[in-house]
Amino acid sequence: MPETTPDGAPLAASPLTRAVLEIDTYAAGLGWDQPARLFALVDTAHLRAQEPGLADRLGLDEPSEAGLTPIEQEELPPGRPLDEFLATIAWPEVIAGCALTVERLMLPPSAEAAIPGDLDEAALTAWVAAHPDRQEVRMTVAVLRDGARESAVRLRDKDSATEVLTGADLVPGLADALSATFA
């Protein structure tokens, strides 16, 4: 039987997967209908060595603690398209990676085939929102400077840590946009 966290979720093997699941758990604690949130990912050992005061405030005083520490950034500008905002970001070298959590409506592939082709963005949004098979999802996507990526997807209908889907290629477009912030 695999090891689990106190809430029953399986333990993650890689530091990047653990960071994604930590952010997903944090976002889940805030509830649904939240704005997108951006996180810098820093090497925990480096953070502890370079910024011991900050590490103490973050509760990272365990010398054996390894991995990545997510640090939430300022709130994203309201009303600005996410892709435009991400295009303005450049990270300093000390940042190992970044992550974003965002809520969206999703359709199953069978419904996507029925999308009318003549809709503008506002009409498409309204069409998806009114579709009976739509699913509300929270996506947490993280990328590292070296190209590694990981995602977690949580359906609102199955809002449990044991129901979170993880994988490197679940949200490739968003992972590509986040990777571009390191170019």
C-alpha positions in Angstrom: 0.0 0.0 0.0 1.5 3.4 -1.0 2.3 5.9 1.7 -0.2 8.8 2.1 -0.4 12.2 3.5 -2.7 12.9 6.6 -5.6 13.8 4.2 -5.2 10.5 2.4 -3.5 11.7 -0.8 -0.6 9.6 -2.1 2.9 10.9 -1.3 4.6 12.4 -4.3 8.0 11.1 -5.4 9.6 14.2 -7.1 10.1 17.6 -5.5 8.2 19.3 -8.3 5.2 17.0 -7.9 5.3 17.7 -4.1 5.4 21.4 -4.8 2.4 21.2 -7.2 0.4 19.2 -4.7 1.3 21.6 -1.9 0.0 24.5 -4.0 -3.1 22.6 -4.9 -3.8 21.9 -1.3 -3.2 25.6 -0.4 -5.6 26.7 -3.2 -8.2 24.1 -2.1 -8.1 25.5 1.4 -9.1 28.9 0.0 -12.2 27.5 -1.7 -13.4 27.9 -5.2 -14.1 31.0 -7.3 -10.6 32.4 -6.6 -8.4 34.4 -8.9 -5.3 32.9 -10.5 -2.3 32.8 -8.2 1.4 32.8 -9.3 4.2 31.2 -7.3 7.9 31.3 -7.5 9.6 28.0 -6.8 12.9 28.2 -4.9 15.3 25.5 -3.9 14.6 24.9 -0.2 18.2 24.3 0.8 19.3 27.4 -1.0 16.6 29.5 0.6 17.5 28.2 4.0 21.2 29.0 3.4 20.7 32.4 1.8 17.7 33.7 3.7 17.5 31.9 7.1 15.1 34.5 8.6 12.6 34.0 5.7 13.1 30.2 6.0 12.2 30.4 9.7 9.1 32.5 9.0 8.1 29.9 6.4 8.7 27.0 8.8 11.6 25.6 6.9 14.0 25.2 9.8 14.4 21.4 9.4 17.9 20.8 8.0 16.7 17.5 6.4 13.9 19.3 4.4 14.8 19.2 0.7 12.9 20.1 -2.4 11.2 23.2 -3.6 9.4 25.9 -1.7 6.5 27.8 -3.3 6.4 31.5 -2.6 3.2 33.2 -3.6 3.7 36.4 -5.6 1.6 39.5 -5.7 -2.0 39.2 -7.0 -2.3 39.1 -10.7 -3.7 42.3 -12.3 -7.5 41.9 -12.6 -9.0 42.1 -16.1 -5.7 41.5 -17.8 -5.6 38.3 -20.0 -3.4 35.7 -18.5 -1.2 35.2 -21.5 -0.5 38.9 -21.8 0.5 39.0 -18.1 2.8 36.0 -18.3 4.5 37.5 -21.3 5.7 40.4 -19.0 7.4 38.1 -16.4 11.1 37.5 -16.1 12.5 35.6 -13.1 15.9 36.2 -11.5 18.4 33.4 -11.6 17.7 32.4 -7.9 14.2 31.2 -8.9 14.3 27.5 -9.9 10.8 27.5 -11.3 7.3 28.9 -11.2 3.7 27.7 -10.8 0.3 29.0 -11.5 -3.1 27.9 -10.2 -6.1 28.9 -12.2 -9.8 27.9 -12.4 -11.5 27.2 -15.7 -14.5 25.5 -17.3 -13.7 22.4 -19.3 -15.7 20.3 -21.7 -15.3 16.6 -22.5 -13.9 15.9 -26.0 -17.4 14.8 -27.2 -18.8 18.3 -26.4 -15.8 20.1 -27.9 -16.6 18.7 -31.3 -20.0 20.5 -31.1 -18.6 24.0 -30.5 -19.9 26.4 -33.1 -17.1 27.7 -35.2 -18.3 31.3 -35.6 -18.2 32.3 -31.9 -16.0 35.2 -30.7 -14.3 34.8 -27.3 -17.1 36.2 -25.2 -19.7 34.1 -27.0 -17.6 31.0 -26.7 -17.2 31.6 -22.9 -21.0 31.9 -22.6 -21.6 28.8 -24.7 -19.2 26.7 -22.5 -20.6 28.1 -19.3 -24.1 27.1 -20.4 -23.2 23.6 -21.6 -24.7 20.8 -19.4 -21.5 18.7 -19.6 -19.1 21.5 -18.5 -16.7 20.8 -15.5 -15.2 23.4 -13.3 -11.5 22.6 -12.7 -8.6 24.1 -10.8 -5.4 23.6 -12.6 -2.0 23.9 -10.9 0.9 23.9 -13.4 4.6 24.2 -12.5 7.7 24.4 -14.6 11.4 24.4 -13.7 14.1 26.4 -15.4 15.6 23.1 -16.7 12.3 22.3 -18.6 10.7 19.9 -16.1 7.0 20.3 -15.7 4.2 19.0 -13.6 0.4 19.6 -13.3 -2.4 18.9 -10.9 -6.0 19.1 -11.9 -8.9 19.1 -9.4 -12.5 18.8 -10.5 -15.0 20.8 -8.5 -17.4 17.8 -8.5 -14.6 15.7 -7.0 -13.0 18.2 -4.6 -10.8 15.8 -2.6 -7.0 15.4 -2.3 -7.4 11.8 -3.3 -9.1 12.7 -6.6 -6.4 15.1 -7.9 -5.0 14.1 -11.2 -1.3 14.7 -11.7 1.0 14.5 -14.8 3.6 16.4 -16.7 1.4 17.0 -19.8 -2.1 17.6 -18.5 -2.1 21.4 -19.4 0.6 21.7 -22.0 -0.4 25.2 -23.2 -0.1 26.7 -19.8 3.1 24.9 -19.1 4.6 26.3 -22.3 3.5 29.8 -21.3 5.1 29.4 -17.9 8.3 28.0 -19.4 8.5 31.1 -21.7 8.9 33.2 -18.5 12.4 31.7 -18.2 13.4 32.4 -21.8 
